[in-house]
Amino acid sequence: MNPIIYLIVAVHVVLALGLIVFVLLHSGKGTGLSSMFGGISSAASGTSIIEKNLDRITIFLAVGWAITSVLLMMFYRPV
């Protein structure tokens, strides 16, 4: 197998693990009975800078994972 494929697979695995961790770090939006029926709680209305950065990192990891998925689909040929 091509060494480039090994590199893409390694990056893909690291991105997948990072994506799992950062998705699990997000706090739940709905925590009460009113949120189950579509109500907006007052605690979920404002976001802090940490939550914005967490969102940015999660989006970056998701886009990177999608790109490596497409690259693997294009270049990986099983023997």
C-alpha positions, 0 to 999 in steps of 0.5 A: 500500500502507498505510504500516502494512504497510511498517512491519510488513514492515520490523520483520519483516525486522529480526526475521528477520535478528536471529533468524538471527544469534542462532540462529547464535550458539548453541553446538552441544550435541552435540560428540562421538560419545556425544552422537550416541547420546543421551549427555549430556556434562558440558560441556553440563550447566551453562549460563552467564548469557550462554547464558540471555540468548542464549536469552531474546533468541532466544525474544523474536525468534522470538515477534516474528517469529511475531506480525509473520507473523500480522499480515502474513497478516491485513492484507497485500492484494496489488494 
